[in-house]
Every structure is written in structure tokens, then in C-alpha cells.
């Protein structure tokens, strides 16, 4: 049976490097979500969005979004095996 694992992190948003397309980047404040380690998340905006509009959007997200929740299924057998291995090392 698979259980779910919920991981949380505080986040902020910024405008991606200047260029086309304009993007809003998600930046976790800490490296606490294992599924996102080494992953870069950006949101591509519609064509015609100006850099000023993108900045306003990122500012609104920073004012209203406090965190990111990631839910992943975890395999009970794998977790039990890892826990058993850790117990044997004690």
C-alpha cells in the first residue's frame, strides 16, 4: 500500500533572465523538498506580456503565496527496508 508524503517549502518568485519568452521563476527559500532538488521551475507567460506586467505578477505572487506543497506517493516496502537497514546499523 502506498502512503503519501507531503513536503513544504517557503517560496518566492522573480522574473527570469531577460529574453523571450518572459518567465516567472519559482525559488524555494530552502532546499527542503527532496523531489525538487536540482530542479528549476519557471512559468512561461503569454506573448505580449511586458516586463513591467511580469514584474507586477511576480510581486502579486510574492505578496499572496507563502509556500509550496509537494505530495508524493511513497512505497511502504521501500521505507520499511530503509528503516530496517538503519536499525541494523545501530
N, C-alpha and C positions, 0 to 999 in steps of 0.2 A: 504494500500500500504506500502511495506517495503522500508525503506531508508537504505543506507549503512553508516556505521560509520567506519572511518579509525583512528586507533591509532598507534602511532610511539614510538619507544624507541631506544636509542643507545645501542649497544651490544658489547660484547667481547666474545672470545672463549678460552677455555682451555682444557687440556687433562683431561679426567675423572680419577677417582681413579684407581690406578694400578690394573690390573686384566684382565681377559678375559671375554668378548671381550673388546678391546680398544675402547673408545668412545671420541668424541669431544663434549664438553658441551657448550651450548649457555647460556650466562649470561647477562641478561638485566642490564644496568647500573643503572636504576631507575625502580621503581615499577609503571610505568605509563600505562601499558596495562592491563586493567581490566580482560580480558579473560585469561591472563597468571598468575594471582595472585595465588600463591600456586602450580604452575605447574613447573616441572623441565623438560627441553628439552635437550636430548642428541642424537647425531648421532652415530650409531654403524658403525664402519669401517670394511672393508673386512678382512677376516682371512689372515694372512701373513703380515699385515701392522705392521711394527716395531714401538716401542715407539718413536724413532727418526723421522720416517716418519710422525707419527701422530703429533708430535710437529711442524714439518715443515708445515704441513697442517694448524694447528691452527694458526701459525704465519702468513701464507699467508692470511687466512681469516681475521685476525685482521688488516692486512695492507690494505685490499681491501673492506671489508664490514663495512659500517658506521652505519647501523641501521636495524631495523626490522619493517615492516609494517603489521598490522593485520587488515583485513577488515571483519566486521561482519554486518549481516543484523539486523536492529533494528525495532521493531514493533512500528509504529506511534501511535497506540492506547495506548500502554503502556507508551510511552513517554508523550503523551498528558495527560494521567491520572496522571502521576507523576508531571508534570508541574502544573496541576490544583490543586493537593493536596498541592504543595509547595506554590502556590498563596493564597490558603485559610489560610495557616498558618501565612501569613504576615498580 
